Amino acid sequence: MFSNTLLEKYLLQAHLLWITEQWAEQTIPIFTSSKLIPLYAIIDIETTGNTYKTGKITEIAIFIHDGFGIVDSFTTLINPECYISPFITRLTGINNEMVRDAPRFYEVAKKIVEITNDKIFVAHNVSFDYKFIKEEFNQLGYLYERPTLCTVRMGRKYIPGHRSYSLGNICGELGISINGRHRAAGDALATVKLFEMILDRKAQKEAKLDPNQLRMF
């Protein structure tokens, strides 16, 4: 088992890199504050449909992670201001009555901006969650941009050989329990555990490398 001391040493070295393989692909600043060590906003959403152009968010969960553990969180149902179909209710358990008195997106938008500010947006199949959230902000006239990391992509790289990297399948094969599948908090917490496992596997793989050879992802 990889020791906690070695893992912490590796993570600190990795955190102190300003430019990483993933971030180099971004066209926006990594940090907008004086903070040197990045934090991660590990996010999951539930929606009324599969496409961000026509669907709306019904629930969001955000867990702030410092590379070692969760340091903050925010979870809420969201009133999508549109009809939730029986199919979506069967999939997520979220129905029209549950969101009737929930805040609308614009009512939690400021909180989402604040809690994810200076954070790296992490999600399983990150383009799905990120595009939905960007579109919700676009409709409010606000440009929302964050650097992103995808645990599907990272999983394939650092935990190879699995038949499927869907959240349910990869978690099942790795022994990660999901308490509330297709609910934002349940899926986001499972993504946290997967992310931590990826960090651990990456640390084991690169423990013998010179620090100058390390990349975050």
Secondary structure as UniProt FT lines:
FT   HELIX           4..15
FT   TURN            21..22
FT   HELIX           23..25
FT   STRAND          39..47
FT   TURN            52..54
FT   STRAND          57..65
FT   STRAND          70..77
FT   HELIX           86..92
FT   HELIX           96..99
FT   TURN            100..101
FT   HELIX           105..116
FT   TURN            117..118
FT   STRAND          119..123
FT   TURN            124..125
FT   HELIX           126..138
FT   TURN            139..141
FT   STRAND          148..150
FT   HELIX           151..158
FT   HELIX           167..174
FT   TURN            181..182
FT   HELIX           184..206
FT   TURN            207..208
FT   HELIX           211..213
//
